[in-house]
């Protein structure tokens, strides 16, 4: 299958094409703006206010160059505040009242699970910037641009056993309601790829004192531990337990400057990132993102990376549509699209016709060093491929 390559230069070039005379612009006969929806957590427990800002910044670039077939892109973002009722209502209003042609850059913790049936019934596609729960990756009409916690779990276990060469790999996880099956599947995938099993597993780690979990890891002889608990208390107790020779692998949400400062310098800690590490803006794919968010005063986070990628791949696919740009034509374009090589991600992204979608499977690693994050040189790890 042929692939579309979106290098940093190609992305900028594609977005700067004037619609007039642009054969790939769509040539829609429909008038008015192309409305695009997004369900985001701007308030509430899971906040990603930078995501709709970054999507809108990409759309503003397109609009400044003439839009798509002479039509402007208009983002309609709804804040669901991580409230189930608000999330369901937001999706319905975007589709029925606003008439959006697709959802792009959603970043809600509850959107996928609540609205997957609605998206399938209405035959509309969603390209989230941040997929969180299992249904984001197991639905026919949803395809996130991030690996998500399940592909990352497999990739991090693979890194521990195959790259760090640790024989006794363990998992301590706080599993959100409804996510346990996804984590178990990710572990089984690692076992199928490597023929190895965990030395110890606890998927019911609480938020209190981590001592008992670390004592159990020590008793099991764990050489590498994948976990997603609070960073500072975990490492303080691990150091007390004399676990300086254990490699700890942290979930992507731990990739923050605050957490880097909380890790003692004599402890070993790695994080698997969902895209190119955002703390290194000069890495391939990051140049465009960094320039865009800086120009628009948007916070540099991994979430804003996902927002730019989601908007970029949406625009790239939209430009392949010949004829009116409608919900039906957009859905068809994504179901039949070619894979897109996007340099910020580990592997090509594609929506496609399948019943479930988790297209990005790899991760790149950073290591805590001198109270900061050092980008490791080996590039992306894609389980089973490198």
C-alpha positions as CSV (number, residue, x, y, z in Angstrom):
1,X,0.0,0.0,0.0
2,X,1.3,3.4,-0.9
3,X,2.0,5.9,1.8
4,X,1.7,9.7,2.1
5,X,4.9,11.2,3.6
6,X,4.3,14.3,5.8
7,X,7.7,15.6,6.7
8,X,7.9,18.9,8.4
9,X,8.5,20.6,5.1
10,X,5.7,18.7,3.4
11,X,3.2,19.6,6.2
12,X,4.1,23.3,5.9
13,X,3.9,23.1,2.1
14,X,0.5,21.3,2.1
15,X,-1.0,23.8,4.5
16,X,0.2,26.8,2.4
17,X,-1.4,25.7,-0.8
18,X,-3.9,28.2,-2.0
19,X,-7.3,26.6,-2.6
20,X,-7.8,28.3,-6.0
21,X,-6.7,26.0,-8.7
22,X,-5.6,23.3,-6.2
23,X,-6.7,20.0,-7.6
24,X,-6.4,18.2,-4.2
25,X,-8.4,20.9,-2.4
26,X,-11.8,19.1,-2.9
27,X,-13.7,21.4,-5.2
28,X,-16.8,21.3,-3.0
29,X,-20.0,22.8,-4.3
30,X,-21.2,23.3,-0.7
31,X,-21.0,26.9,0.5
32,X,-20.1,28.1,4.0
33,X,-17.4,27.0,6.4
34,X,-16.5,23.3,6.9
35,X,-17.5,22.7,10.5
36,X,-15.3,20.3,12.5
37,X,-16.2,19.2,16.0
38,X,-14.1,18.4,19.1
39,X,-15.0,17.2,22.6
40,X,-12.3,18.4,25.1
41,X,-11.7,18.5,28.8
42,X,-11.1,22.2,29.2
43,X,-12.4,22.1,32.8
44,X,-12.9,19.3,35.3
45,X,-10.5,16.6,36.5
46,X,-8.8,15.9,33.1
47,X,-7.9,19.3,31.6
48,X,-6.4,19.8,28.2
49,X,-7.2,23.4,27.3
50,X,-4.1,23.6,25.0
51,X,-5.6,20.9,22.6
52,X,-8.4,22.9,21.0
53,X,-6.1,25.9,20.8
54,X,-3.5,24.0,18.8
55,X,-6.1,22.5,16.5
56,X,-7.5,25.9,15.8
57,X,-4.0,27.2,15.1
58,X,-3.6,24.6,12.4
59,X,-7.0,25.5,10.9
60,X,-6.1,29.2,11.0
61,X,-3.0,28.4,8.8
62,X,-5.2,26.7,6.3
63,X,-7.7,29.4,6.3
64,X,-5.0,32.1,5.8
65,X,-4.0,30.2,2.6
66,X,-7.5,30.1,1.2
67,X,-9.0,27.2,3.1
68,X,-10.1,24.0,1.4
69,X,-11.7,24.5,-2.0
70,X,-12.3,28.1,-1.0
71,X,-14.1,27.1,2.2
72,X,-12.8,28.0,5.7
73,X,-12.3,25.4,8.4
74,X,-14.2,26.2,11.6
75,X,-13.5,24.3,14.8
76,X,-16.4,23.9,17.2
77,X,-15.0,22.7,20.5
78,X,-17.2,21.6,23.4
79,X,-16.0,21.3,27.0
80,X,-17.4,18.2,28.6
81,X,-15.6,18.8,32.0
82,X,-15.3,14.9,32.2
83,X,-19.0,14.8,32.9
84,X,-20.8,11.9,31.2
85,X,-24.0,13.8,30.6
86,X,-22.2,16.8,29.2
87,X,-20.1,14.6,26.9
88,X,-23.0,12.8,25.4
89,X,-24.9,16.0,24.9
90,X,-21.8,17.7,23.3
91,X,-21.4,14.9,20.8
92,X,-25.1,15.0,19.8
93,X,-25.1,18.8,19.4
94,X,-22.0,18.8,17.3
95,X,-23.5,16.3,14.9
96,X,-27.1,17.3,14.8
97,X,-27.1,21.0,15.6
98,X,-23.7,22.1,14.3
99,X,-23.6,19.7,11.4
100,X,-19.9,18.9,11.7
101,X,-18.3,16.7,9.1
102,X,-15.9,15.0,11.5
103,X,-14.5,15.2,15.0
104,X,-10.8,16.2,15.2
105,X,-8.5,16.6,18.2
106,X,-10.9,15.5,20.9
107,X,-9.1,15.0,24.3
108,X,-11.8,13.9,26.7
109,X,-11.3,11.1,29.2
110,X,-14.9,9.9,28.7
111,X,-15.8,10.8,25.1
112,X,-15.0,7.5,23.4
113,X,-16.8,5.2,25.7
114,X,-19.9,7.3,25.8
115,X,-20.1,8.3,22.2
116,X,-18.7,5.5,20.2
117,X,-22.2,4.1,19.3
118,X,-23.3,7.6,18.3
119,X,-20.3,8.0,15.9
120,X,-21.0,4.6,14.4
121,X,-24.7,5.3,14.0
122,X,-24.2,8.7,12.5
123,X,-21.4,7.4,10.2
124,X,-19.0,10.1,11.3
125,X,-15.3,9.7,12.1
126,X,-13.4,10.9,15.1
127,X,-9.6,11.5,15.2
128,X,-8.8,12.2,18.8
129,X,-5.6,14.0,19.8
130,X,-5.5,12.0,23.0
131,X,-7.2,8.5,23.2
132,X,-7.5,7.5,26.9
133,X,-9.9,4.6,27.5
134,X,-10.0,1.2,25.6
135,X,-13.0,2.2,23.4
136,X,-10.9,4.9,21.8
137,X,-8.9,2.1,20.2
138,X,-11.6,-0.6,19.7
139,X,-14.2,1.4,17.8
140,X,-14.9,1.4,14.0
141,X,-15.3,5.2,13.8
142,X,-12.5,6.3,16.1
143,X,-8.7,6.4,15.4
144,X,-6.5,8.4,17.8
145,X,-3.1,9.7,16.8
146,X,-1.5,8.7,20.1
147,X,-0.4,5.1,21.0
148,X,-2.5,5.3,24.1
149,X,-1.8,3.5,27.4
150,X,-2.2,-0.1,26.0
151,X,0.2,0.1,23.0
152,X,2.5,2.0,25.3
153,X,2.3,-0.7,28.0
154,X,3.4,-3.3,25.4
155,X,6.2,-1.1,24.1
156,X,7.5,-0.3,27.5
157,X,7.5,-4.0,28.6
158,X,9.3,-4.8,25.3
159,X,11.9,-2.1,26.0
160,X,12.5,-3.5,29.5
161,X,13.0,-7.1,28.4
162,X,14.5,-6.7,24.9
163,X,16.4,-3.4,25.1
164,X,17.4,-3.2,28.8
165,X,17.7,-7.0,28.8
166,X,15.9,-7.4,32.2
167,X,15.0,-11.0,32.9
168,X,12.5,-10.2,35.7
169,X,10.0,-7.6,34.6
170,X,7.2,-6.5,36.8
171,X,4.0,-4.3,36.6
172,X,2.4,-2.2,39.3
173,X,-0.5,-0.3,37.9
174,X,-3.4,1.8,39.1
175,X,-6.1,0.6,36.6
176,X,-9.0,3.0,35.9
177,X,-12.5,1.5,35.8
178,X,-13.0,-0.4,32.5
179,X,-9.4,-0.3,31.5
180,X,-8.2,-3.5,33.1
181,X,-8.9,-5.6,30.0
182,X,-6.8,-3.3,27.9
183,X,-3.8,-3.6,30.2
184,X,-4.1,-7.4,30.4
185,X,-4.3,-7.5,26.6
186,X,-1.2,-5.4,26.3
187,X,0.7,-7.7,28.7
188,X,-0.4,-10.7,26.7
189,X,0.8,-9.1,23.5
190,X,4.2,-8.6,25.0
191,X,4.3,-12.2,26.0
192,X,3.3,-13.3,22.5
193,X,6.1,-11.2,21.0
194,X,8.8,-12.2,23.5
195,X,7.8,-15.6,24.9
196,X,8.3,-14.1,28.4
197,X,6.0,-13.6,31.4
198,X,6.0,-11.1,34.3
199,X,7.8,-12.0,37.5
200,X,5.2,-10.1,39.5
201,X,2.0,-8.2,38.7
202,X,-0.4,-5.9,40.7
203,X,-3.1,-4.1,38.8
204,X,-4.8,-2.8,41.9
205,X,-2.2,-0.3,43.2
206,X,-3.7,2.3,45.4
207,X,-2.8,6.0,45.9
208,X,-1.5,5.7,49.5
209,X,1.8,4.6,50.9
210,X,3.6,2.6,48.2
211,X,5.8,0.6,50.6
212,X,3.9,-2.7,50.4
213,X,4.0,-2.7,46.6
214,X,7.7,-2.1,46.5
215,X,8.4,-4.7,49.2
216,X,6.5,-7.2,47.0
217,X,8.6,-6.2,44.0
218,X,11.8,-6.6,45.9
219,X,10.7,-10.0,47.2
220,X,10.0,-11.1,43.6
221,X,13.4,-10.0,42.5
222,X,12.1,-7.4,40.0
223,X,14.8,-6.0,37.8
224,X,12.5,-3.6,35.9
225,X,9.1,-2.3,37.1
226,X,6.5,-0.6,35.0
227,X,4.2,1.5,37.0
228,X,1.9,4.6,36.9
229,X,1.8,5.6,40.6
230,X,2.6,9.1,42.0
231,X,6.3,9.7,41.3
232,X,7.7,11.4,44.3
233,X,6.4,9.1,47.1
234,X,7.2,6.0,44.9
235,X,10.9,6.9,44.4
236,X,11.4,8.1,48.0
237,X,10.2,4.7,49.3
238,X,12.1,2.8,46.5
239,X,15.3,4.4,47.6
240,X,14.5,3.6,51.2
241,X,14.1,0.0,50.2
242,X,17.5,0.0,48.5
243,X,16.2,-0.5,45.0
244,X,18.8,1.7,43.2
245,X,19.6,-1.0,40.7
246,X,16.0,-1.5,39.6
247,X,14.9,0.2,36.3
248,X,11.6,1.9,36.8
249,X,9.5,2.6,33.7
250,X,6.9,5.3,34.1
251,X,3.7,5.8,32.1
252,X,3.6,8.7,29.7
253,X,1.6,11.0,32.1
254,X,4.7,11.1,34.3
255,X,6.7,12.9,31.6
256,X,6.8,16.3,33.3
257,X,9.6,18.6,34.6
258,X,8.2,18.4,38.1
259,X,8.5,14.6,38.1
260,X,12.0,14.7,36.8
261,X,13.0,16.9,39.7
262,X,11.4,14.5,42.1
263,X,13.5,11.5,41.1
264,X,16.7,11.0,43.2
265,X,19.9,11.1,41.0
266,X,20.9,7.6,42.1
267,X,17.7,6.0,40.9
268,X,17.0,4.7,37.4
269,X,13.8,6.0,35.7
270,X,12.6,5.9,32.1
271,X,9.4,7.3,30.5
272,X,7.9,6.1,27.2
273,X,6.7,9.1,25.3
274,X,3.7,9.0,22.9
275,X,5.4,11.2,20.2
276,X,8.9,12.6,19.8
277,X,9.8,13.9,23.3
278,X,8.3,17.4,23.6
279,X,11.2,18.6,25.7
280,X,13.4,18.4,22.6
281,X,11.7,20.7,20.1
282,X,14.5,20.2,17.5
283,X,13.7,16.5,16.9
284,X,12.2,15.5,13.6
285,X,8.5,16.4,13.5
286,X,8.8,18.7,16.5
287,X,10.0,21.7,14.6
288,X,6.7,22.5,13.1
289,X,4.7,21.8,16.3
290,X,7.1,24.0,18.4
291,X,7.0,26.9,15.9
292,X,3.2,26.7,15.7
293,X,2.5,26.6,19.5
294,X,5.1,29.3,20.2
295,X,3.6,31.6,17.6
296,X,0.2,31.2,19.2
297,X,1.2,31.3,22.8
298,X,0.1,27.7,23.4
299,X,1.6,25.6,26.1
300,X,4.2,23.0,25.0
301,X,2.9,19.6,26.1
302,X,2.5,16.2,24.7
303,X,-1.2,16.9,24.4
304,X,-0.6,19.9,22.1
305,X,1.6,17.6,20.0
306,X,-1.3,15.3,19.5
307,X,-3.6,18.2,18.6
308,X,-1.3,19.4,15.9
309,X,-0.9,15.9,14.5
310,X,-4.6,15.2,14.5
311,X,-5.3,18.5,12.7
312,X,-2.5,18.0,10.2
313,X,-3.6,14.5,9.1
314,X,-7.2,15.7,8.9
315,X,-6.2,18.5,6.5
316,X,-4.0,16.1,4.5
317,X,-6.9,13.7,4.0
318,X,-9.4,16.5,3.4
319,X,-7.3,17.7,0.5
320,X,-7.6,14.3,-1.3
321,X,-11.4,14.6,-1.6
322,X,-12.7,15.4,-5.0
323,X,-16.2,16.8,-5.0
324,X,-18.3,18.2,-2.1
325,X,-16.8,18.0,1.4
326,X,-19.6,16.4,3.5
327,X,-19.7,14.1,6.4
328,X,-20.2,11.2,4.0
329,X,-17.3,12.1,1.8
330,X,-15.0,12.8,4.7
331,X,-15.9,9.4,6.3
332,X,-15.2,7.6,3.0
333,X,-11.9,9.4,2.6
334,X,-10.7,8.3,6.0
335,X,-11.9,4.7,5.5
336,X,-10.0,4.5,2.2
337,X,-7.0,6.7,2.9
338,X,-3.3,5.8,2.4
339,X,-1.1,5.6,5.5
340,X,0.6,8.9,6.4
341,X,4.2,9.0,7.6
342,X,4.2,11.7,10.2
343,X,7.7,12.2,11.6
344,X,6.5,13.1,15.1
345,X,5.1,9.5,15.5
346,X,6.7,6.1,15.7
347,X,5.1,4.6,12.6
348,X,2.6,5.6,9.9
349,X,-0.9,6.6,10.9
350,X,-3.9,5.4,9.0
351,X,-7.7,5.2,9.7
352,X,-8.8,2.5,7.3
353,X,-11.9,0.3,7.1
354,X,-11.3,-1.9,10.2
355,X,-13.6,-2.4,13.2
356,X,-10.9,-1.0,15.6
357,X,-8.0,1.3,15.3
358,X,-4.7,1.7,17.3
359,X,-2.4,2.7,14.4
360,X,0.5,4.2,16.4
361,X,2.3,1.3,18.2
362,X,5.7,2.6,19.2
363,X,7.3,4.9,21.7
364,X,10.5,6.8,22.3
365,X,12.2,6.9,25.6
366,X,13.7,9.5,27.9
367,X,15.6,8.9,31.1
368,X,15.7,10.9,34.2
369,X,19.2,12.6,34.6
370,X,20.3,15.5,36.7
371,X,16.7,16.4,37.6
372,X,15.7,16.6,33.9
373,X,14.9,14.3,31.0
374,X,17.6,13.0,28.7
375,X,16.4,11.9,25.2
376,X,17.8,8.4,24.6
377,X,19.5,8.0,21.2
378,X,18.0,4.7,19.9
379,X,14.9,6.4,18.4
380,X,11.4,4.8,18.5
381,X,10.8,1.3,19.8
382,X,8.1,-0.5,17.9
383,X,7.5,-3.9,19.5
384,X,8.4,-6.8,17.3
385,X,10.0,-4.5,14.6
386,X,13.1,-3.1,16.3
